[in-house]
Each structure stands twice: as structure tokens, then as C-alpha cells.
């Protein structure tokens, strides 16, 4: 397994594989890998001849007073997970390698980033789009794999690829959960034991909404109220947002029909967690 911090060397290696006629899968991450990331790697391993994983805590997608400095990092641990999962190349650059002196180029879009997480984290998706665009150029893969836990991110990346004509297929992969239903996240490590116990309320609130929908509920506002009422039973939960939107446009809808994203962001103590359901 190759570990490279060099854009030049990484690009050359991937281009050499492509020249040999090999297919390449890319899993972009910020590291501190868990079973969710591992599931993306395993999917990429099944569908490609070579697998690349990027490990880069991207400062551009963190706003002021967010957790950039405290975000968990452990390259040795991540490397072992990648090697065991059959990764061929880890790209682990320094910030100075990704964003050189006087860096001033960005990728952004209207509409899709303006709701949900984009409303409370206004610089976040510009940072995501910029770094992912750079990764697609550095590692010109055939397919890139993203988890559906970050559903808005997945929708934005798919739109970006269409709008900017990237020659890459975007694969969305299911959320991986703990045994009690909490979505796997690197930020789960921030939770105290009491907070961790109460964090299951996110999944439970979405489960109640899905039961109502399966029973015939189509009113988006009523679905949002079901989730809100459940979340409000948790003493440590503070709602950032509860939204029902079109999965294609990330715009609010009145009726549950077509491709729908039910998305929530909730603070458990000081830790902001997200979860969702996608209805296709």
C-alpha cells in the first residue's frame, strides 16, 4: 500500500494505473475511519481494480468556532484499517500541499447548499466542493464513493459532477449504524456516556416518521412535527433543523412523493449530529 502526501506523485500513480487499463475507485475521507468508511472502501474494492482513499481534514469546510483543531486524527490507525481492507493508495497531504500560497480559487453553487446544513454552516459546502473537485483532478478515478449519512453533500457532489462535466461516477452507499441505531460518525467520539445513550433519539425520531409514512402519512409538515415531538422528549437534544425536502433540489416540499430527503441535525450536548432517511 502506497502512502503519499504529494499531489504530483499521487496523480502520476493513478494515471499509470489508468494507462494500464485498470479501473480506479476513490473514497474521500477526513480520516479517523470507522465502519462506515470501511463499507465504502469494501464497495470500492469490489467494483474496481485499484482503490484510493484520501485522508485530509479540510480546513476550508470548517467555519469559525467549529471543531477543526479538535477533529480526531490518527493516521497510523487509519492506515491499518485501509491496508486490511485492501486499499492500494492513501493520499494524505498537508494543508500547504492542497492550498498553496495565495490560494483563491473556489467551487460553489446556488440552491442546493442553502438549506439544511448549509443554513447553519454557510462556508461548509463551498469547502467541500472545492476539495472534492481538487481530489477528482489529483486522482482521476472511475468512481467515487460517498456515504448517505451526509445526504446533502451527496446531492451536491452529484450535481457538481453533472454541471461541471467531471468524468466520474458518484456512488452513494447506505448509512452504517451502531447496534442501537446511532449513525456511525467520527464525531461520536465527542459524546460522554450519558450523551451517547441519549443520542439514539435521532434514529428513533426518524423511525417514528417512517412508520407514519408507511401508514399513509403524506403531509410533510406533519412528518416534521412527529420528528420534532420525539426529539423534544430528550433532555440533552437541541434541534438545529428538521426538514423534509426534495432529494434532487434540497428544497422544501409539502407532500411526500418522488425522491424525498428527511434530514435532521441535532446537538446532543455540544456535539452536532446528523441523520436522515431517503425515500426514492
C-alpha positions, 0 to 999 in steps of 0.5 A: 500500500502506497502512502503519499502526501504529494499531489504530483506523485499521487496523480502520476500513480493513478494515471499509470494505473489508468494507462494500464487499463485498470479501473480506479475507485476513490473514497474521500475521507477526513480520516479517523475511519470507522465502519462506515468508511470501511463499507465504502472502501469494501464497495470500492474494492469490489467494483474496481481494480485499484482503490484510493482513499484520501485522508485530509481534514479540510480546513476550508469546510470548517467555519469559525468556532467549529471543531477543526483543531479538535477533529480526531486524527490518527493516521497510523490507525487509519492506515491499518484499517485501509491496508486490511481492507485492501486499499492500494493508495492513501493520499494524505497531504498537508494543508500547504500541499492542497492550498498553496500560497495565495490560494483563491480559487473556489467551487460553489453553487446556488440552491442546493447548499442553502438549506439544511446544513448549509443554513447553519454552516454557510462556508461548509459546502463551498469547502467541500466542493472545492476539495472534492473537485481538487481530489477528482483532478489529483486522482482521476478515478472511475468512481467515487464513493460517498456515504448517505449519512451526509445526504446533502453533500451527496446531492451536491457532489452529484450535481457538481459532477453533472454541471461541471462535466467531471468524468466520474461516477458518484456512488452513494452507499447506505448509512452504517449504524451502531447496534442501537441505531446511532449513525456511525460518525467520527464525531461520536467520539465527542459524546460522554456516556450519558450523551451517547445513550441519549443520542439514539433519539435521532434514529428513533425520531426518524423511525417514528416518521417512517412508520407514519409514512408507511401508514399513509402519512403524506403531509410533510409538515406533519412528518416534521412535527412527529420528528420534532415531538420525539426529539423534544422528549430528550433532555440533552437534544437541541434541534438545529433543523428538521426538514423534509425536502426534495432529494434532487433540489434540497428544497422544501416540499409539502407532500411526500412523493418522488425522491424525498430527503428527511434530514435532521441535525441535532446537538446532543450536548455540544456535539452536532449530529446528523441523520436522515432517511431517503425515500426514492 
